[in-house]
Amino acid sequence: MNKSEVAPAAATLTDSRLASLCAQTAHQAFLDYQKRFHAITGRARERFLARDWTGAFTDAAERLHLYGTVMDDLRHEIGSLMGERLSERRVWRAIKAVYSSLIAQSPAWEIAESFFNSLTRRVFATEGVDPTIEFVDTDFDAPPNQSLGEVSRTQSGATLPDLLFAALTDLEAGGFAEECWTDLRKAVALSAERIEAALPGTDYAVSLEMIATIFHRGRGAYLVGRATRGGDQVASLPLALSLRHDDAQGITLDAVLLGEVDLAILFSYTRAYFRANVTCPYELVRSLQQLMPRKRLIDLYNAIGFHRHGKTEFYRDFVAHLHTSRDRFVAAEGTRGMVMLVFTLPSYDVVFKLIKDHFDFPKDTSRSEVMRCYRFVFEHDRAGRLVEAHEFEHLRIARDRFDPALLEDLRRDAAETVRFEGDDVVIDHAYVERRIRPLNLFLAEENADAVKAAARDYGQAMKDLAASNIFPGDIFTKNFGVTRHGRVVFYDYDELSFVTDCNFRNLPQATTHEEEMAAEPWYSVRENDIFPEEFSSFLRLPEPAQSEFLEYHRDLFRPDFWRAVQEKLRSGDLPEIFPYRPERRLASAEHSIIAS
């Protein structure tokens, strides 16, 4: 039966027959999605070996858009199959049941469940959730009982340099043949010294347990695992080996990352997604969580490219938290937003951001432009400096969980987005981000050493964003925040633009007394004109932050700095922004690097 014959006959099919056809169609679409997802991911190795960085970034963008493309096609196909019966929930309940049976033996069943949820959301735009037609809770608790291959591989019985050498050249676990490397023996010897120094105890030999896949992102590749020292009290050290392939001489072991904090920064929610071949995401994510116990499932699923399922994990965790907590949503700390209304639940580490009905003066952007900026952040290399924002629609939350003052804010500033229905608050559209400490509050409240470090990283954050072709627009400290690892990141996206689209001008010098005393600019200013020399007049930091910032980043106030960045971007000479501190590198770089 071809598709043109099915739609007219939908009204005559039994519920079970129609449900079976639709479930099989959805399942086949998921299998096609998986195949294409893995094909794109699988190209990462070849791109790395060929140093094809343009192709690598193109692949990353293609994979980001793949889900929406497949889902659009599936929504159309299901609409054609069901015709006028598209909104019959009793049929959808049967579709879900059949679909669940089809994915029961899939090692990626949880991804398949979220895929189905995306379909039902497109059909019904459900407010809240409907467990009869969505996988609100998973139908399965663990992978199917079948061989999924090794999630990790253990190297032992030799010296640590030899174990590292074996892990890096293990082709079955994503490593590279010995002839592909440059100075590998020297690099593993240096790495072994650092690992031994960081791993407690000396009485027992060290073994390596490495995840049996390699993680590609940008121009880097990473092997991730842990070193352990035997004995009655096992000492364990999470680690990652950073690979680079910057010239034709071969691959180099650039850095060794040590400890949970280093790995957490590598897998940060402020960075682009890895491409890692994985048969069973469930097992891989939980292996990573053993190395980084403070990482949430949402962050780890996002990190390996399953951001839609990351949203599912967040929602499940959020609902569970609501059931076990009693505090109320309140306005988020920090300066009141001119474009966004931001609130949080004190006991839960995220903020909810709603686009306001009307923007405060002098903001003159539009709702559609704000949404475009958020899409831009999702698609762009976040360079470790932009907080990931997940988009949610039709959230339904009990009204008594909101502070009365926040309810008034919602009524006054977000009436086009928020509705009050009985005992519930329905939010039609929101962005959800990790909650971080606003930089302006951090600088006012922390000790001198922490303030100096934040001031240095504040300037570095601007430079990292510039290197990735992003100008934040509004560079006030209220729009930046400090993560739990002390990194400064940006979270106010309504004025983002490409650095290459900006016109960085020298500030014209007044030639008359009238020009010098004018309250308004006496010179013409076009839309994209930016005068970096003006930054110093409004970028006033409390001491000792101001002195520290000026010592390290005074060049941000010079137009020639920004124009030099533009020249590099336009020439394709992109400096690399490493996801680790310079001291983690095994040798000093010989070329221009921005290290964050």
Stockholm file with secondary structure:
# STOCKHOLM 1.0

chainA/1-596         MNKSEVAPAAATLTDSRLASLCAQTAHQAFLDYQKRFHAITGRARERFLARDWTGAFTDAAERLHLYGTVMDDLRHEIGSLMGERLSERRVWRAIKAVYSSLIAQSPAWEIAESFFNSLTRRVFATEGVDPTIEFVDTDFDAPPNQSLGEVSRTQSGATLPDLLFAALTDLEAGGFAEECWTDLRKAVALSAERIEAALPGTDYAVSLEMIATIFHRGRGAYLVGRATRGGDQVASLPLALSLRHDDAQGITLDAVLLGEVDLAILFSYTRAYFRANVTCPYELVRSLQQLMPRKRLIDLYNAIGFHRHGKTEFYRDFVAHLHTSRDRFVAAEGTRGMVMLVFTLPSYDVVFKLIKDHFDFPKDTSRSEVMRCYRFVFEHDRAGRLVEAHEFEHLRIARDRFDPALLEDLRRDAAETVRFEGDDVVIDHAYVERRIRPLNLFLAEENADAVKAAARDYGQAMKDLAASNIFPGDIFTKNFGVTRHGRVVFYDYDELSFVTDCNFRNLPQATTHEEEMAAEPWYSVRENDIFPEEFSSFLRLPEPAQSEFLEYHRDLFRPDFWRAVQEKLRSGDLPEIFPYRPERRLASAEHSIIAS
#=GR chainA/1-596 SS CCHHHHHHHGGGSCHHHHHHHHHHHHHHHHHHHHHHHHHHHHHHHHHHHHTCHHHHHHHHHHHHHHHHHHHHHHHHHHHHHHGGGTTCHHHHHHHHHHHHHHTTTCTTHHHHHHHHHHHHHHHHCCSSCCTTTSCSSCSCSSCCSSCCCCSEEEECSSCHHHHHHHHHTCGGGTCCCGGGBSSHHHHHHHHHHHHHHHSSCSSSCEEEEEESSCEEETTEEEEEEEEEECSSSCEEEEEEEEEECCSTTCBEEEEEEESHHHHHHHTCTTSCCCBCCCSCHHHHHHHHHHHCTTSCHHHHHHHTTCHHHHHHHHHHHHHHHHHHCCCCBEECSSSCCSSEEEEECTTSSEEEEEECSSCCTTCCCCHHHHHHHHHHHHHSCCTTTBCCEEEEEEEEEEGGGBCHHHHHHHHHHCTTTEEEETTEEEEEEEEEEECCEEHHHHHHHSCHHHHHHHHHHHHHHHHHHHHTTCBCSCCCGGGEEECTTSCEEECCCTTCBCGGGCEECCCCCCCSHHHHHCSSCSSCCCTTEECGGGHHHHCCCCTTHHHHHHHHHGGGGCHHHHHHHHHHHHHTCCCCEESSCGGGBSSCCSSCCEEC
#=GC SS_cons         CCHHHHHHHGGGSCHHHHHHHHHHHHHHHHHHHHHHHHHHHHHHHHHHHHTCHHHHHHHHHHHHHHHHHHHHHHHHHHHHHHGGGTTCHHHHHHHHHHHHHHTTTCTTHHHHHHHHHHHHHHHHCCSSCCTTTSCSSCSCSSCCSSCCCCSEEEECSSCHHHHHHHHHTCGGGTCCCGGGBSSHHHHHHHHHHHHHHHSSCSSSCEEEEEESSCEEETTEEEEEEEEEECSSSCEEEEEEEEEECCSTTCBEEEEEEESHHHHHHHTCTTSCCCBCCCSCHHHHHHHHHHHCTTSCHHHHHHHTTCHHHHHHHHHHHHHHHHHHCCCCBEECSSSCCSSEEEEECTTSSEEEEEECSSCCTTCCCCHHHHHHHHHHHHHSCCTTTBCCEEEEEEEEEEGGGBCHHHHHHHHHHCTTTEEEETTEEEEEEEEEEECCEEHHHHHHHSCHHHHHHHHHHHHHHHHHHHHTTCBCSCCCGGGEEECTTSCEEECCCTTCBCGGGCEECCCCCCCSHHHHHCSSCSSCCCTTEECGGGHHHHCCCCTTHHHHHHHHHGGGGCHHHHHHHHHHHHHTCCCCEESSCGGGBSSCCSSCCEEC
//
